[in-house]
Amino acid sequence: MKFSYSFTRKACYTGYITQAVVNNFAPLLFAVFQKSFDLSVAQIGFLVAYNFAVQAAVDFLAAGFVDKIGVRRCTVFAHFVTSAGLILMGILPFALNNGYAGLLIASTLCAVGGGLIEVLISPIIEALPSGNKSAGMSLLHSFYCWGHAGIILVSTLYFNIFGIENWQYLSFTWAIVPFLNAFAFIRCPLCPLVEEGKAVGIKKLAARKLFMLFLLMMLCSGAAEQAISQWTSYFAQNGLHISKTAGDLIGVCLFALLMGTSRALYVKISEKIPLKKFIALCALLCMSGYLAAVFSPVPVLSLIACGICGFSVGIMWPGVYSLTAQAFPSGGTAMFALLALAGDIGCSAGPALVGQVSQLSGSLKTGILCAAVFPLLLYICVKVISVHEKKAMIKA
């Protein structure tokens, strides 16, 4: 049986749904973990930071070994190890005397798989024949959001029917998604991103100031997204004193849906609105959402503000990917690995900053407020790049 590039795209979309499971299933259970395993807010924050720190380490290492081992083999392995991590998440915390250690071990496997998926799927899509690369990248990343929303809806339905105390069986169920998708990547056709021997080396990329600016933008994108996303469920329950079901549906699910809407919307308007301009506008909207979430006197409005943050961060990650690919067309897989590394450092730094500041100040709102610095930095970076391009055009 011959598989088409359409089959490859569908496998990539499912890969990003898997990535959504890795990053967003556990946060729905933070309050349960805290009560069941006697964890502090700082320990919960470390779980988030640890997940993205491991992903960042994998991103860094992947820049050196992916091309040697092969994209297909690495992608298949990533899905299998993610599946194993989700299965062990429902077993180890109860099997070991230290439940927190069990969560960390399971998180390690999930993060290894998630890190590789982040490194591999975007360049696979970028390499496929397509007329509008930035729109294709945005559509790919929208499936992360649809997966995020699906996780919330299915998990909320499950918790209300079977009880949140039986969460481990849902973890086993989510493990089926990456397990089956691994077989899809065994068969689907792939294209090389850059001709063999023509990719720009890591040292040459690192020597370019413009590339360093793109890395900073990726860091800010990851931090702006996850600082609010990872804490919304906990924020609703413990900061706004809203029920878990209402908090997850109004806050977390709305965040994911609007984030996906933003990415899907850009597919439609990509030829009308320049990517940099859209990213800059969304950075300003993100800062406004952070401020509204913290200072709104009405809890429901705070959750709606969290959703607005979801729309605003939607274009950031795929947008920076596309801008970098346009600026460095010969970057290859190593370039995407470095971008993913910077993004995952941001994904780790953002939630960790919220957790640590909240622990020190005794207020989760203060922690979230401090994280508003990330979309501000992103906005500044976009403006710097725009000035750089204008100067380059004048010289030309």
Buried (B, 14 or more C-beta within 10 A) or exposed (E): EEEEBEBBBBBBBBBBBBBBBBBBBBBBBBBBBBEBBEBEBBBBBBBBBBBBBBBBBBBBBBBEEBBEEEBBEBBBBBBBBBBBBBBBBBBBBEEEEEBBEBBBBBBBBBBBBBBBBBBBBBBBBBBBEBEEBBBBBBBBBBBBBBBBBBBBBEBBEBBEEEEBEEBBEBBBBBBEBBBEBBEBBEEBEBBBBBEEEEBBEBEEBEEEEBBEBBBBBBBBBBBBBBBBBBBBBBBBBBBBEBEBBBBBBBBBBBBBBBBBBBBBBBBEEBEEEEBBEBBBBBBBBBBBBBBBBBEBEEBBBBBBBBBBBBBBBBBBBBBBBBBBBEBBBBBBBBBBBBBBBBBBBBBBBBBBBBBBBBBEEEBBBBBBBBBBBBBBBBBBBBEBBBEEEEEEEEEE
